[in-house]
Amino acid sequence: MNEVFDLSGAAAALGIGMLIGLERERHKGTGDARHCAGLRTFAITALLGYVALQVGGGLLLGIIAACVTLLISVAYWRSLSDDPGVTSEVALITVLLLGALCTTAPALAIALGVVIAGLLAYRQTLHHFANSQLTEAEMRDGLILLIAALVVLPLVPDRYMGPYAAINPRTICTLTVLLMLVGATGHIAVRMLGTRYGYVISAIASGFASSTVTIATMGQRVVHEPDNIRILSAAAILSNLATVVQVALIFAMVDPDLLRDVWAPLGFGLVATVSYGACLMFPDPTRGTRSEPIKTTGAFNLKLAIIVTLTLTGITLLSSVMLNNFGQAGMMLTATLTGFADAHSATASVANLAKAGQLPYDAIAAPALIAVSSNSVSKCVVAWVSGGRRFAAYVIPGQLLLTLAMWVGYVLI
């Protein structure tokens, strides 16, 4: 009887071993100071892990791993190298385990092998980034963000509580993490692209998560970079592009026919936002073409994130109080109150009511624009709180121009 052998796992193990071994061979060195393992050792070790798990299961693999660790330890202590690093030794043990993993999940093992090879190959770049590019403040903020997102956020209860059941701790914590994440994203973009384009690109991208949060982040940066106030204000205004696009996407996803009565206001708002933001991006004539250098401050401001989160939570609570005391006074009042906290939820509720037949299609534009207008009021308040009077003097006219342009589009069509 002919047996068909599946050699895909063994081939994956051999490929992983040769890939990592090839990288180690190039940095192995020569003479007495060379490392203990190269191309052949890594390839054989990967196959050894695969065969050990196939033949003897986890017990034999554990014994083999202990033996390999012992051999590596002896080779390390006998080495005459001045470099005390154990990267190659740890990589060899990892290759053994990846070879064993190829028996059950070869695709995962290959992906991990490629990642490890990349980490080994870009050693100098990573060392330079950690020692020369990454500041203490950035390292601290990165750790705070990871702790908040991966430790604190999953433990916060996800239920409504407090007066009128309007406060959700998970929502508050999520918004705080989002503020920090937006700030970190903008910081990375500026470090890579410079102030003029980095802030604008990061603001537009972050606006899809929350334009209000993005404006608060830009305002916070004005405190540290006052000479970049025009660029930061332009980034804050251009984050509204995400709001306009999201409103259009919400209507299109619910029913494309809903766009028939809102395309003109959205189009007018889009043009006004781009025009005003572009004007702010031009160099100030009183300053020539000089640009403020990039400052390696922290990636975000945790105090500001908490203040803005509490402000938006207060607006949400106030909206709930008004709705509870005055009842459903109409779609306009509801859209206005909910729009203070989030224009997207108000827009989605309007679109769903129209789709369900409870609201005529030709009556959706007004409540949607009211939601966006009330949201602009919140953004003006946030701009003043986060960036002060000078920042608000640039942002508030832009918000008013956006709102006015959308209403003009509504009246003309």
C-alpha positions in Angstrom: 0.0 0.0 0.0 1.3 3.4 -1.0 1.4 6.0 1.8 1.3 9.7 1.0 3.4 11.7 3.4 2.5 15.3 4.2 5.8 17.2 4.3 4.4 20.7 4.4 5.0 21.0 8.1 8.6 19.8 7.8 9.1 22.2 4.9 7.8 25.1 6.9 10.1 24.2 9.8 13.1 24.0 7.5 12.2 27.3 5.9 11.9 29.0 9.3 15.2 27.6 10.4 17.0 28.6 7.2 15.5 32.1 7.2 16.6 32.9 10.8 19.8 31.0 10.4 20.7 32.9 7.3 20.3 36.2 9.2 22.4 34.9 12.1 25.1 33.6 9.8 25.6 37.1 8.4 26.3 38.4 12.0 28.0 35.3 13.3 31.5 36.8 13.2 34.8 34.9 12.7 37.5 33.4 14.8 37.2 32.7 18.5 34.6 35.5 19.0 32.0 34.1 16.6 28.6 33.0 17.8 27.7 29.4 18.5 25.0 29.0 15.9 24.6 29.7 12.2 22.6 28.6 9.2 23.1 24.9 9.6 22.5 24.8 13.4 19.2 26.8 13.1 17.9 24.7 10.2 18.7 21.4 12.1 17.2 22.7 15.3 13.9 23.7 13.6 13.6 20.2 12.1 14.5 18.7 15.5 11.6 20.5 17.1 9.3 19.3 14.4 10.4 15.6 14.6 10.5 15.6 18.4 6.8 16.6 18.6 5.8 14.2 15.9 7.6 11.2 17.4 7.3 11.7 21.2 4.8 14.5 21.7 5.2 17.2 24.3 7.3 15.1 26.7 10.1 14.4 24.2 9.9 18.0 23.0 10.5 19.2 26.6 13.5 16.8 27.0 15.0 18.0 23.7 14.4 21.7 24.7 16.2 21.1 28.0 19.1 19.4 26.2 19.4 22.2 23.7 19.3 24.8 26.5 22.1 23.0 28.3 24.2 22.9 25.2 23.6 26.6 24.5 24.6 27.5 28.1 27.9 25.6 27.8 28.6 27.2 24.5 27.8 30.6 25.9 30.1 30.3 28.9 33.0 29.0 26.7 32.6 31.8 24.3 35.4 34.4 24.2 33.2 37.1 22.8 33.2 40.5 24.4 29.5 40.9 23.6 27.4 39.5 26.6 24.2 39.4 24.5 22.2 36.2 24.3 20.1 37.0 21.2 21.4 34.1 19.1 20.9 31.7 22.0 17.3 32.8 22.6 16.6 32.7 18.9 17.8 29.1 18.7 15.5 28.0 21.4 12.6 29.9 19.7 13.4 28.2 16.4 13.1 24.8 18.2 9.6 25.7 19.4 8.6 27.1 16.1 9.6 23.9 14.4 7.4 22.0 16.8 4.6 24.5 16.1 4.8 23.6 12.4 3.1 20.3 13.2 -0.2 22.0 14.2 -0.1 25.6 12.9 2.5 26.0 10.2 1.0 29.3 9.0 1.3 30.8 12.5 4.8 29.4 12.9 5.9 30.9 9.5 4.4 34.3 10.4 6.2 34.3 13.8 9.5 33.2 12.1 9.3 36.1 9.6 8.7 38.6 12.5 11.7 37.2 14.5 13.9 37.4 11.4 12.9 41.0 10.9 13.6 41.9 14.5 17.1 40.3 14.2 17.9 41.9 10.8 17.0 45.5 12.0 18.9 45.3 15.2 20.9 48.4 14.7 17.8 50.4 13.6 15.9 49.3 16.6 18.8 50.1 18.9 19.2 53.6 17.4 15.4 54.2 17.7 15.4 53.2 21.4 18.5 55.0 22.4 18.5 58.1 20.2 15.0 58.7 18.9 12.7 57.7 21.7 12.5 60.2 24.5 11.8 59.4 28.2 8.5 61.3 27.9 7.4 59.3 24.8 8.3 56.1 26.6 6.3 57.1 29.6 3.3 58.0 27.6 3.5 54.8 25.6 3.4 52.8 28.8 0.5 54.8 30.2 -1.5 54.3 26.9 -0.8 50.5 26.9 -1.8 50.2 30.6 -5.0 52.2 30.0 -6.0 50.3 26.9 -5.0 46.8 27.8 -5.4 46.7 31.6 -7.8 49.4 32.8 -10.3 49.5 29.9 -11.2 45.8 29.9 -11.9 45.9 33.7 -14.2 48.9 33.6 -17.9 47.9 33.8 -20.0 48.4 30.6 -23.3 49.5 32.0 -25.3 52.7 32.4 -25.6 54.1 35.9 -26.0 57.4 37.8 -28.7 60.0 37.3 -31.1 59.2 34.5 -28.8 56.2 33.6 -26.8 58.4 31.4 -23.2 57.6 32.5 -21.4 54.6 31.2 -17.9 54.0 32.8 -16.8 52.0 29.8 -17.7 54.8 27.4 -15.9 57.4 29.6 -12.7 55.2 29.7 -12.9 54.5 26.0 -13.1 58.2 25.2 -10.1 58.9 27.4 -8.1 56.2 25.7 -9.2 57.5 22.3 -8.0 61.0 23.2 -4.6 59.6 24.2 -4.4 57.4 21.0 -5.3 60.4 18.8 -2.6 62.4 20.4 0.0 59.6 20.0 -1.0 59.2 16.3 -0.6 62.9 15.7 2.8 62.8 17.4 4.1 60.0 15.3 2.8 61.6 12.1 4.6 64.9 13.0 7.8 63.1 13.8 7.7 61.3 10.4 6.3 64.1 8.1 7.0 67.4 9.9 4.6 69.9 11.3 3.0 71.2 8.2 1.7 68.0 6.8 2.0 65.6 9.8 -0.6 67.4 11.9 -3.1 67.8 9.0 -2.9 64.2 7.9 -3.2 62.8 11.4 -6.1 65.1 12.2 -8.1 64.0 9.2 -7.4 60.4 10.0 -8.2 60.8 13.7 -11.3 62.7 12.8 -13.0 59.5 11.7 -12.7 58.3 15.3 -13.7 61.7 16.8 -13.4 65.2 15.4 -14.1 66.7 18.8 -11.3 64.7 20.4 -8.9 65.7 17.5 -9.7 69.4 18.0 -8.9 69.0 21.8 -5.6 67.3 20.9 -4.6 70.1 18.5 -5.5 72.6 21.2 -3.3 70.9 23.7 -0.4 71.0 21.3 -0.8 74.8 20.9 0.2 75.2 24.5 3.6 73.5 23.7 4.0 74.9 20.2 2.4 78.4 20.1 4.3 79.3 16.9 2.6 76.4 15.0 -0.9 77.7 15.9 -2.0 78.2 12.3 -1.0 74.7 11.3 -2.6 73.2 14.4 -5.8 75.3 13.8 -5.9 74.1 10.1 -5.6 70.5 11.3 -8.4 71.0 13.8 -10.7 72.5 11.1 -9.8 69.9 8.5 -10.7 67.1 11.0 -14.3 68.1 10.2 -13.9 66.5 6.8 -14.2 63.2 8.6 -17.5 64.3 10.2 -19.0 65.4 6.8 -17.9 62.2 5.1 -19.2 60.0 8.0 -22.6 61.7 7.9 -22.8 60.9 4.1 -21.7 57.3 4.7 -24.3 56.8 7.4 -27.1 58.0 5.1 -25.7 55.9 2.2 -25.5 52.7 4.3 -29.0 53.1 5.6 -30.5 54.0 2.2 -28.7 55.7 -0.7 -31.9 57.6 -1.5 -31.4 59.5 1.7 -28.5 61.4 0.1 -30.8 63.0 -2.4 -31.7 65.8 0.1 -28.4 66.2 2.0 -25.8 66.1 -0.8 -25.9 69.9 -1.3 -25.4 70.8 2.4 -22.7 68.3 2.8 -21.0 69.4 -0.4 -21.1 73.1 0.6 -19.7 72.2 4.0 -16.9 70.1 2.5 -15.8 73.0 0.2 -16.0 75.6 3.0 -13.9 73.3 5.3 -11.2 72.7 2.7 -11.0 76.4 1.7 -10.7 77.7 5.3 -8.2 75.0 6.3 -6.0 75.6 3.2 -5.9 79.4 4.0 -4.6 78.6 7.5 -1.9 76.3 6.1 -0.3 79.1 4.0 2.7 80.7 5.8 1.9 83.7 7.8 3.1 86.8 5.9 4.5 88.3 9.1 6.6 85.3 9.7 7.8 84.5 6.2 8.4 80.9 5.5 10.0 80.0 8.8 8.7 76.9 10.4 8.7 76.0 14.1 11.0 73.0 14.7 9.5 69.7 15.9 9.6 69.4 19.7 10.0 66.0 21.3 7.4 66.5 24.0 5.2 63.8 25.3 2.9 62.0 22.9 -0.3 63.2 24.7 -1.6 65.1 27.7 -3.4 62.8 30.2 -4.8 65.7 32.2 -6.3 67.3 29.2 -7.8 63.9 28.0 -9.6 63.5 31.4 -10.8 67.1 31.3 -12.3 66.8 27.8 -13.8 63.4 28.6 -15.5 64.8 31.7 -16.7 67.9 29.7 -18.3 65.6 27.0 -19.8 63.4 29.7 -21.4 66.5 31.3 -22.9 67.5 28.0 -24.3 64.0 27.6 -25.8 64.1 31.2 -27.3 67.5 30.5 -28.9 66.2 27.3 -30.4 63.3 29.2 -31.8 65.6 31.9 -33.4 67.8 29.3 -35.0 64.9 27.4 -36.2 63.3 30.6 -37.9 66.4 31.9 -39.3 67.8 28.7 -40.1 64.5 26.9 -40.0 64.1 23.2 -40.5 67.7 22.2 -39.8 66.8 18.6 -37.1 65.6 16.3 -35.4 69.0 16.3 -34.9 69.2 20.0 -33.7 65.6 20.2 -31.2 66.1 17.4 -29.9 69.3 19.0 -29.3 67.7 22.4 -27.7 64.5 21.1 -25.7 66.5 18.6 -23.9 68.3 21.5 -22.2 65.0 22.3 -22.1 63.2 19.0 -23.4 64.2 15.6 -23.1 60.6 14.2 -25.5 59.0 16.6 -28.1 61.7 16.0 -27.6 61.3 12.2 -28.0 57.6 12.5 -31.2 57.8 14.5 -32.7 60.2 11.9 -31.7 57.9 9.0 -33.2 54.9 10.8 -36.5 56.7 11.5 -36.7 57.7 7.8 -35.9 54.1 6.7 -38.6 52.8 9.1 -41.2 55.1 7.5 -41.7 57.3 10.6 -40.0 60.3 9.0 -40.4 61.5 5.4 -37.2 61.4 3.3 -37.5 65.1 2.5 -37.5 65.9 6.2 -34.2 64.4 7.2 -31.9 67.3 6.2 -33.0 69.8 8.9 -32.6 67.5 12.0 -29.3 66.2 10.6 -27.9 69.8 10.1 -29.1 70.7 13.5 -27.2 67.8 15.0 -24.0 68.9 13.1 -24.6 72.5 14.1 -24.9 71.7 17.8 -21.9 69.5 17.6 -20.0 72.5 16.2 -20.9 74.4 19.4 -19.3 71.6 21.4 -16.2 71.8 19.2 -16.0 75.5 19.8 -16.2 75.0 23.6 -13.6 72.3 23.4 -11.3 74.5 21.3 -11.4 77.2 23.9 -10.9 74.9 26.8 -8.0 73.0 25.3 -6.1 75.7 23.3 -7.1 79.0 24.8 -8.3 82.2 23.3 -5.8 82.4 20.4 -6.6 78.8 19.2 -10.3 79.4 19.6 -10.0 82.6 17.5 -8.9 80.5 14.5 -11.1 77.5 15.1 -14.4 79.1 15.9 -14.7 81.1 12.7 -14.0 77.9 10.7 -16.7 76.0 12.6 -19.1 78.9 12.0 -18.2 78.9 8.3 -18.8 75.2 8.0 -22.1 75.4 9.7 -23.3 78.4 7.7 -22.2 76.8 4.4 -24.2 73.7 5.1 -27.3 75.7 6.0 -26.8 77.8 2.8 -26.7 74.5 0.8 -29.9 73.4 2.5 -31.7 76.7 1.7 -30.6 76.8 -1.9 -31.7 73.3 -2.8 
